[in-house]
Amino acid sequence: MPTSFMQSPQLFFTSESVTEGHPDKLCDQVSDAILDAFLTQDARSRVACETSATTGLVLVMGEVTTEGYVEIQEVVRRTIREIGYTGTGVGFDADTCGVIVALHGQSADIAMGVDQALEAKQGAMTEAEIEAVGAGDQGMMFGFACNETPELMPLTISLAHKLTRELAHARKSGALGYLGPDGKSQVTVEYAHGKPVRVDTLLVSTQHA
């Protein structure tokens, strides 16, 4: 953890987790499913796919370089159906929502740099050496490994994830049949000198009938 965090005599730290039906998570799952579908067709596919969703509409956009073919609408609807949006009673329907696809080929400028790196063109590195170097132009991460939990994650996010998993299980098992796919949890833990001492607040919010 950061030094200032460790030295604080007391502070409250909060983490949030969302269920699979949350709009942000739904969009992530649609993009992931499209990527998986392209990679199944062509293992060397390059997919920069973004998904947006609003009431009754899903927009898939981005750039793709691939030798494969994927029926995007079918993948989108299947993913939304698996999440649990299967009727207007939950505010969204996989079978009737609009799906707009705006995917096109990767721009020539970007493709030129990705197809063969400048280092390879100049003979400074072999393609094998370049393949061993990871790089990307998108992504924001926050987090750290710690010994607060068996999964080496901060206690707040560990508890938040467990709450949303149980919420999803209660819905899918039928134990709480009135739940909808969208939900979230928030956990606040009090820390003293960098160690968790007690759970201050638990919040669970869920879509329901």
N, C-alpha and C positions, 0 to 999 in steps of 0.2 A: 504494500500500500504506500501511497505518498507519505513522505516524512511528516508533513503538517497534519495528516490524518492520524498518524500513529501518536503524535504528541498531544492531540486534543484531549483535554480532561473529560469532555462530554460533547457528543453531537448526535444528531438524528439523521439516519440515512434511509432513503426510500427507493424501492425498485418496483417496477410495474411489469406485468405479464398480460398478454391478451390471448384469447382462445382462437381457434382456427377460423371462426366466422367473423372476427373483427375485420373491417374493411382493409386495413393495412396488411393484415396477415393473409387475407383472401388474395389480395393482389400479388403478394410474395409467392403464394402457392401456385397461382396461375402461371407466373413467369417461370418458376422452377419446373413446372410440368412441361411447359413448352421447350425449355432447354433440354430436359431429359428426353423428350420425344425426338428432337433434332439429333442429339448424341446417339440415340438408339439407331437412327438411320445412317448417320455419318459421324464417326468418333472424332473427326477433326473439325467438326462444325464450330463456328465462332458465332455466338448468339448474344447480342446486346438487346435484351427485351425488357421493356417497361410496361407495367399494367396499371391502369387507373379504373376506378369503379365508382358509380353513383347509382341512385335508385333506378333499377331497370336497365342499366347500361354498363358494359365493360368495353374499355378501349385498350387494345394491345398495339404497341408501337415500338419501333426500334430498327436495328440493322442486323442482318444475318448473312453469313457466308457459309454455304453448305452444299453438299451434293445430294442431300436427302430431300424428302417432301413430307410435310406435316400438315394435316387438316386442322388448322388452328382453332376454328370454331368448335370442332368436336372435342379437342383437348380442353378448351375453356369450359364448356358446358359440363363435361365429365368431372372436372376438378370441383366446380361449384356444387354439383350434385353430391359428390362424396363428402363435401364439407357439411351439407345438410340443408342447403337452400333449395327445397323441392316444392315450394308452393307459395302463393301470395300471402298466406297467413303469417309467414316469417319475414315478409317485407321484400323478398327477392326470390326469383324462380329461375333455376338453371335452364329450363326448357323454353321460357318465353322472354327472357331478358335479351336486349339487343347486344350484339357483339360486333364491334368495329375493329378491323384488322388493318393496321398501317405499318406493316413490316416491309422493308426494302433491302436491297443489297448494301453491303458495307461501302462507305465512301472510299474512293480510289486513294485518297491521301492516307487515310488510316490503314487501309489494306496494304499499301506499299510498305509501311513501316512494320506491320505485323507479319506479312508473308516472309520477309527476310529483313532482319535487323541491319542497321547501318554497320555495326561491328563485323557482321558476316560479309557484307558487301565489300568492306575494306580489308578483309582477311585478318582482322585483329582477333577474332574469336571464331571457333567452329560452331556449326549449328547445334552440335551436341552440348557444348558448353553453354550456349545461350538458352537451350531448352531447360537447363538446370536452374535458371534464374527466373523467379516468379515476379510478375509485375501486373499492375492493373491501373486503370485511370478513374475508377469509381470505388467508393466505399468509405464508410465512417464507422469506427469501432470505439467502444468504451468498455473498459473492464480490466480485470486482473485476476490472476490465480492466487488463491490464499488457502489456508488450512482450516477455515471456519466450518466447512462441510465436506463430506466424503467425495463430492464431485469437484472439489477445489474451486468452488464459486462462492462469492459473497453470500452470507446467510439470507439477505433480503431477496435477491433474485431467485435463490434456490426455493425459498418458501413460496414466492409469488408463482413460480412455474408449477409447483406441486398443487397449489390451489386451483389454477386454471386447468390442469390435467384432471383433477377430481371433478371440476365443474363439467368438463366435456364428457367424462365417464358417466356422470349422473344423467346427462342428457341422452347419450347414446344407448345406455343400458335400459332406459325407460324408468329408472328410479324416480326421476323428476321429469315427467313427460311434458310439462308445460314450459320447459326451457327452450330458448332459441339458440342458434349457433354463435351469436355474438356475445362476448363477455370479456371481463378483465378482472384482474386482482391487483391490489397495491399493498405492499408491506413496508412498514416503517419500524426500524430497529434502533434502539438506543445503544450507542457505543461509549465506552469509557476507556481512554488511553489505547484506542485502536482495537478493542475487543468488544464483541457484542455482549450486553448484559441483560437485555430483556426486549421482548417484542412490545412496541408501544401501540401500534395500530394495524389492524387487518381490515381491508376493504375488499368486498366482492360485489361486482356490478354485473348484471346479466340481462340479456333480452329474454322476455317471457311473454306468455299468453295472457 
